[in-house]
Structures are given as C-alpha cells and as structure tokens.
Amino acid sequence: MASGFSPRPNHSLERDFYLSGNLAMLCPYRYAMFSSELLDVIHRSQNSLHRVNFASGIVFMALGLAAIAGSFFVTTTNGLKGFLWLVGLGAIAAGLANCIYYQLRCVDIAEVLTHDPQQVVWVYRRVNTGRVSGVQVAQFNFIVFGFRSKRQVPVRLPSHAVDFLMQQLPEALPHVTVGYSPEYAKAFRQNPDALAS
C-alpha cells in the first residue's frame, strides 16, 4: 500500500475513501504525486464512464440493425420499409459517431496527473441532478479537469472523494486554479494559461 494512504479497515476504497496521512508526497518538481490507490480510483471511475458511453453507441447500432432487419418482414407498404431503413441507418450512424467521439475524447487523467500535471490548469466540482417530474431521483458528483488545450474532462466520483480531492488539490497541484466561477469559465475559454499560476 502506498505511503500516506490507508482506507479504514473492512471498507472498500470506493465506499469510504479515507485518508490517515497526507495524500501527497512532494516530488522534485514541486508537484505532489498522488497515491497509487487514488489514481486507481480515478482511472477506474473514468473507465467506467467511458464504457457506459461506448455501450450506448453499441446499443444505438444494435437498434439500427434491428430496424433494418425488421424492414425485411414488412409486407404491407414500401413506405414503411423505407422508413425503417432510414431510421436504422440513422441509428447506426449515431451509434458509430458516439463511439468514435468518446474514443477520441478519452483522456487518462491518472496518467496526466502522474506524468504531465502542467497540462491541468483548472479543476472544479460539478453536480448533475437527475429529476423526474420535479423530484430529484439521482445526484452525480464530478470533478472536472480543465486542460491547456481548452478541453474539460469530467470524472465521476463519490461525493466524499470529490470533497477530499478539492481540499488536497492546492497542495498537490499548486499551479492549478481550484473552484468554479463565471470569471474562471470565461478566462478558460479565452486563454486557459491565464488560470495557471
């Protein structure tokens, strides 16, 4: 187990995310190195989100193929056959585009934090709330990493893990602007380097 990081006994890291010492150990470049357990949690969370997005593209393509296959069993009108082909091809194209989009946008945050933390200039928390008929049914907590390239990459984590990371980031990545404000968002859109100190 890496130095400085130990989960409470009998609890999984994802459920508890407890720190008994310092999260970060200083490394020669003034930047802290995150513990391997923390980087693993970030990596697994990011991979999980990537798999969900990729699977949604596969589902769209499967539905498209089902619509096209269903058109072979329609015997009543040619209009319906054409419509099913059109819907099928559209679903396949949307699914393929979805898979390609998420594959191209995939960034390994753990790798960046380990080997090139200077690429990160802004980090903030985002909470997405799912509502049905005005009633909150789910809440998802993300930590969003903003890069010098003007890309933002969200990583979904448990609420207490996001709280913990937000507290540790000023020490771990001293050059990064932490927190959200409209002014930060505007500066990031115009010149991300302005957020790096």
Salt bridges, closest charged atoms under 4 A:
GLU14 OE2 - ARG44 NH1 2.32
ASP16 OD1 - ARG8 NH1 3.83
ASP40 OD2 - ARG44 NE 2.96
ASP108 OD1 - HIS43 ND1 3.29
GLU111 OE2 - HIS115 NE2 3.35
ASP163 OD1 - ARG125 NH1 2.11
ASP193 OD1 - ARG148 NH1 2.44
